[in-house]
Amino acid sequence: MSELADLQCVPCRGGVPPLAGPEIEKLVGQLEEWQVTDEHHLSKTYRFKDFRESLEFVNRVGALAEQQGHHPDICFGWGTAEIRIWTHKIDGLTESDFVLAAKIDKL
């Protein structure tokens, strides 16, 4: 498992450029099956056997997001949960996005 999961999300105060190119490649290489779209956000779809399991996972992600102070977009339904992460304050990716992704994978 990624050592990113051992870090804590750091609130973004703005005024910093989003990560790009090699910075993103280095971090996404530490994650399993996460996709980077347009150097803007991370996404991953998790699969479950039914709606109840999807809901339970989403609730655990929500509790983690509150604890970390970093909140992903979540879309879920019967047997799936899609997570999208980016730092809204800068409209792009920061290290905290990758940290949250790694922590979600540990759930």
C-alpha positions in Angstrom: 0.0 0.0 0.0 1.1 3.5 -0.7 3.0 5.5 1.9 0.7 8.4 0.8 -2.0 6.9 3.0 0.2 7.6 6.1 0.2 11.3 5.4 -2.5 13.8 6.3 -4.4 16.1 4.0 -3.3 19.7 4.3 -5.9 22.4 3.7 -5.2 24.5 0.6 -5.3 28.2 1.1 -5.1 29.0 -2.6 -2.4 31.0 -4.3 -0.4 27.9 -5.3 -0.3 26.4 -8.8 -1.9 23.0 -9.3 0.4 20.1 -9.8 1.3 19.2 -13.4 3.3 16.7 -15.6 6.0 14.8 -13.7 4.7 15.8 -10.3 1.4 14.2 -11.1 3.0 11.1 -12.7 5.1 10.5 -9.6 2.1 10.6 -7.3 -0.4 8.7 -9.4 2.2 6.0 -9.8 1.8 5.3 -6.0 -1.9 4.7 -6.4 -3.8 1.6 -7.7 -6.1 2.1 -10.7 -6.8 5.8 -10.2 -7.1 7.8 -13.4 -5.9 11.4 -13.9 -8.2 13.5 -16.2 -6.7 16.5 -17.9 -4.3 17.0 -15.0 -7.4 18.3 -13.2 -8.8 15.5 -11.1 -8.5 11.9 -10.0 -11.2 9.4 -10.4 -11.8 5.7 -9.6 -14.8 3.4 -9.7 -15.2 0.8 -7.0 -17.5 -2.2 -7.5 -19.6 -4.0 -4.9 -22.1 -6.9 -4.9 -25.1 -4.7 -4.1 -26.5 -1.3 -3.2 -26.0 -1.8 0.6 -22.2 -2.4 0.2 -21.9 0.6 -2.1 -23.7 2.8 0.5 -21.6 1.4 3.4 -18.4 2.3 1.4 -19.7 5.8 0.6 -20.5 6.4 4.3 -16.9 5.4 5.2 -15.5 7.7 2.6 -17.7 10.5 3.9 -16.4 9.9 7.5 -12.8 9.9 6.2 -13.4 13.1 4.2 -14.7 14.9 7.3 -11.8 13.7 9.4 -9.3 14.9 6.7 -11.2 18.1 5.9 -10.9 17.2 2.2 -14.1 16.2 0.4 -14.4 14.3 -2.9 -17.3 14.2 -5.3 -19.1 10.8 -4.9 -21.6 9.2 -7.3 -23.0 5.8 -6.3 -25.7 3.3 -7.1 -26.3 -0.4 -7.1 -22.9 -2.1 -7.0 -20.8 1.0 -7.8 -19.3 4.1 -6.3 -17.3 6.6 -8.3 -15.0 8.9 -6.5 -13.6 12.2 -8.0 -11.0 14.2 -6.2 -9.5 17.6 -6.8 -8.7 20.7 -4.8 -11.5 23.1 -5.5 -9.7 26.2 -4.2 -7.1 26.0 -7.0 -9.3 24.0 -9.5 -6.6 21.4 -9.9 -4.5 18.7 -8.1 -2.5 19.0 -5.0 -0.6 16.3 -3.0 -3.6 16.1 -0.6 -5.7 14.8 -3.4 -3.4 11.8 -3.8 -3.2 11.4 0.0 -7.0 11.2 0.2 -7.1 8.7 -2.8 -4.6 6.4 -1.0 -6.6 6.6 2.3 -9.8 5.7 0.4 -8.1 2.7 -1.1 -7.3 1.5 2.5 -11.0 1.5 3.4 
